[in-house]
């Protein structure tokens, strides 16, 4: 029962972090959001694989690194779009 509560909270935290936008935010806030997004996906993977899919324990870190890379690439895209729009506003 307790694992279902922890997993439910991890899913809610993950979904909430997916809705956070980095667009036109300060650098420190962008880094904080990306860090929390990566933490949320690693927590979700840890809880779900450890308790429900133990046959994937060896691939747990590979899966986590893949999803973390997705968040980092998405953050880099948002940062690039924010900077290019700021440049257009200046010009």
C-alpha positions as CSV (number, residue, x, y, z in Angstrom):
1,X,0.0,0.0,0.0
2,X,2.8,2.5,0.9
3,X,4.6,1.9,-2.4
4,X,1.4,2.8,-4.3
5,X,1.2,6.1,-2.4
6,X,4.8,6.9,-3.1
7,X,4.4,6.0,-6.7
8,X,1.3,8.1,-7.0
9,X,3.1,11.1,-5.5
10,X,6.0,10.5,-7.8
11,X,3.7,10.5,-10.9
12,X,2.0,13.7,-9.7
13,X,5.4,15.4,-9.2
14,X,6.5,14.1,-12.6
15,X,3.4,15.4,-14.4
16,X,3.7,18.7,-12.5
17,X,7.3,19.1,-13.6
18,X,6.4,18.3,-17.2
19,X,4.0,21.3,-17.2
20,X,6.8,23.8,-16.1
21,X,8.0,26.0,-19.0
22,X,11.5,27.4,-19.2
23,X,10.6,30.0,-21.7
24,X,11.8,33.5,-20.8
25,X,12.8,32.5,-17.3
26,X,16.0,33.5,-15.5
27,X,19.0,31.2,-15.9
28,X,19.0,30.1,-12.3
29,X,15.3,29.3,-12.5
30,X,15.8,27.3,-15.7
31,X,18.5,25.2,-14.1
32,X,16.4,24.6,-11.0
33,X,13.4,23.5,-13.1
34,X,15.6,21.1,-15.2
35,X,17.1,19.7,-12.1
36,X,13.7,19.0,-10.6
37,X,12.5,17.5,-13.9
38,X,15.5,15.1,-13.9
39,X,15.0,14.3,-10.3
40,X,11.3,13.6,-10.8
41,X,11.9,11.2,-13.7
42,X,14.7,9.4,-11.9
43,X,12.5,9.0,-8.8
44,X,9.7,7.7,-10.9
45,X,12.0,5.2,-12.7
46,X,13.5,4.1,-9.4
47,X,10.2,3.4,-7.8
48,X,8.5,1.7,-10.7
49,X,11.4,-0.5,-11.8
50,X,12.4,-1.5,-8.4
51,X,8.9,-2.6,-7.3
52,X,7.1,-3.5,-10.5
53,X,9.7,-4.4,-13.1
54,X,12.7,-6.0,-11.4
55,X,13.8,-7.6,-14.6
56,X,14.9,-4.2,-15.8
57,X,17.1,-3.4,-12.8
58,X,20.3,-3.6,-14.9
59,X,18.9,-1.0,-17.4
60,X,17.6,1.4,-14.8
61,X,20.4,3.9,-15.0
62,X,20.5,3.7,-18.8
63,X,16.8,4.5,-18.9
64,X,17.3,7.3,-16.4
65,X,20.2,8.8,-18.3
66,X,18.1,8.7,-21.5
67,X,15.2,10.6,-20.0
68,X,17.5,13.1,-18.3
69,X,19.1,13.8,-21.7
70,X,15.7,14.4,-23.1
71,X,15.0,17.1,-20.4
72,X,18.4,18.7,-21.0
73,X,17.9,18.8,-24.8
74,X,14.5,20.3,-24.3
75,X,15.9,22.9,-21.9
76,X,18.6,23.8,-24.3
77,X,16.0,24.3,-27.0
78,X,13.9,26.5,-24.7
79,X,16.9,28.6,-23.8
80,X,17.9,29.0,-27.4
81,X,14.4,30.2,-28.3
82,X,14.3,32.6,-25.3
83,X,17.7,34.1,-26.3
84,X,16.8,34.4,-30.0
85,X,13.5,36.2,-29.1
86,X,15.4,38.5,-26.7
87,X,17.8,39.3,-29.6
88,X,14.8,40.1,-31.9
89,X,13.4,42.4,-29.3
90,X,16.7,44.3,-29.0
91,X,17.0,44.7,-32.8
